[in-house]
Structures are given as structure tokens and as C-alpha cells.
Amino acid sequence: MLTDRLPLALDAGAVPDGATAVAVFGPVAGQDLSPLGPERAHVVQGFRPDHDWFRAAGYRTDVAPQDSYDAAIVCVPRSKDAARGAIAEALTRTKGGPVLVDGQKDDGIESLLKECRAACTLEGSLSKAHGKLFWITGTAPEAWRAKAMPDAVEGGFVTTAGVFSADGIDPASRLLEAALPRKLPKRVVDLGAGWGYLSRAILERDGVAALHLVEADHVSLDCARRNVTDARAVFHWDDATAFGPAGGYDAVVTNPPFHRGRAPDPAIGRSFIEAAARMLTPGGRLWFVANRHLPYEKAAAELFAEVNEIAGDTAFKVIEASKPRRIRR
């Protein structure tokens, strides 16, 4: 992790001694930026839980870069196109560098190093803790920035590099959409709305007076704003597991994530189910989709009086749960 490699890079002179403003793109909660300190580091993080963690730790934190910087650090995201776009942005904001690029081997850091060595000037590199940090100067290819820009996919939806299912409609979401009834309750929440595929479908159903799109990833929510233009839509950049007043909504629709980074973490899906139970009215209903192997029916049965599989295939299952047993925070 960056925590292990940043002190070594600073000792090696990767960041100039006189640098007073260093942008850090995409660090995750728990990563130690104290070698830079809050007085120098400006965290650029659009994922709400990580954003809030750094802000609470005293770092200036924004969803996008705000200034020019003396140096920058890019923490490599899962998407290679998003990584290239962040590196290009960092090189522009630093007027040619230095830009430090940090990632684990399973993040594709080795192949990214090869690309950066070919396109820019490699100033140094180091390896530690199953990863690598290297630093570059120069100018990134224009194609790197172009591939990270919003683009249209099937159905005219706008997505961009790094968002969930950036290449098109997720098959699990498509299955969930097909299983939703033609008439829905008045106050609906799309929990973890992503770039808005399910939200648009929900608003095409009868009965919906207001739809609240809740999404923790700021880039995804920006796409959703472009994809969902109905006046009944209300957008919330928020942690889905902490959103909303207890008992405030009639229905929740969700395709919950079950990965944290690259690692599977079914607890995330369970937390979405718990959040739905908390925010629903006593007669409220939840519709969600999950991979076939995930045991979410048990979690739902603990929180709802009625739980049924209403659709599915060999890969996914759609569950309807109603009458939450209790409101939880």
C-alpha cells in the first residue's frame, strides 16, 4: 500500500523538498499520508466514505482537483483507463510533474509502469509490500484523457471509466429491472444507483411520485444526473448504508455491491439490506438482485417478515422482501 512506500519515495527525493502543495488522487480510508501532512496534502477522492475519512482526519478533501500543485500522487484504481486519465490530469495540474504512481501488483502497476516509461520520463521507482511506486515527469498522451471521458453505451446512457459496469448495462440490473412490477409505491429509493439504469426504469413505472438516487461514487452520480432528467428524481451523494431517515420510504430497489476493491466482501450487500429495512415504512418493500451463490435470503429473513425469490437465472436471483420487522440504525 501507499502507506508502506510513500516514506521511501520521499526519502528518495520523489517529491521536491520545497513542495508545499501535493495532490493525492484516490487514496482509500486508512492510508497514512502523515509523511506529507495535512498542511501539504490535498486529497482528491470522490467515494464518499473515503472522502469523509480523510476530511475527518484533517485533510483538505475535494471530489476533483482545485488548483495547480508542486507534485501529485496517483493511487491506481481498478480501471486502467481511469488510472491513465488520473495520471494525465495529475501531469497537467503539476505542469509536467513530478507525479508519483502507486499500486499493487494485482492493480496492474507493472504494465502501467511500462506505459508510463514509454510515454513520459521515468525519474525513479521502488518496490515494497507486493507493489510498486514510480515517479514520472512529462506529458501524457491525449488518448489517455480521452478514454477517461464520459461516453454513450447501449440505450444512450452516459458512463465513464472507473464506474461500475462502464461498458454497458449490467446483466444483474437488467434482470432486476425486468422483475419489477409495473406499478411501484410513491416514495422509492434506488440504493447504490450507479449511473442510473435502474433509476430510469423505476421512473417509467406507474405510481412513483419521487425517486431518491443514492450513490457514494461522485463520478457515477454525475453520470446519473445526465441519464436521469425526470423532475421526480432527487440525487444524493451519500453512503448508501447510512442514508435517510428511518421509516421514510415506501420501497427500495438495489443491486448492491459485494466487492471492496478487488476483494469479495458479502458483508457490503448485507449492510444494504439492513439499510433498506431501516429506511422503509412498516409496509415497505425491497427488491434486490444478487449473485446466485450469495446467502442474502438469510439476512433478509432476519429483517423482513416476507422474503421470496421472484426471478432468476443460473447466475443471479431477484429477491422481494416486505414488511420490515424493525427499524434499525
Sequence and secondary structure as in RCSB ss.txt:
>XXXX:A:sequence
MLTDRLPLALDAGAVPDGATAVAVFGPVAGQDLSPLGPERAHVVQGFRPDHDWFRAAGYRTDVAPQDSYDAAIVC
VPRSKDAARGAIAEALTRTKGGPVLVDGQKDDGIESLLKECRAACTLEGSLSKAHGKLFWITGTAPEAWRAKAMP
DAVEGGFVTTAGVFSADGIDPASRLLEAALPRKLPKRVVDLGAGWGYLSRAILERDGVAALHLVEADHVSLDCAR
RNVTDARAVFHWDDATAFGPAGGYDAVVTNPPFHRGRAPDPAIGRSFIEAAARMLTPGGRLWFVANRHLPYEKAA
AELFAEVNEIAGDTAFKVIEASKPRRIRR
>XXXX:A:secstr
 HHHHHHHHHHTTSS TT   EEEES  TT   TTT TTTEEEE  BHHHHHHHHHTT EEESS  S  SEEEEE
  S HHHHHHHHHHHHHHTTS  EEEEEEGGGTHHHHHHHHHHHSEEEEEEEETTEEEEEEES   HHHHHHTS 
EE GGG EE TTSTTTTS  HHHHHHHHHS SB  SEEEEET TTSHHHHHHHTSBT SEEEEEESBHHHHHHHH
HH   TTEEEEES GGG S TT EEEEEE    EETTEE THHHHHHHHHHHHHEEEEEEEEEEEETT  HHHHH
HHHEEEEEEEEE SSEEEEEEEEES    
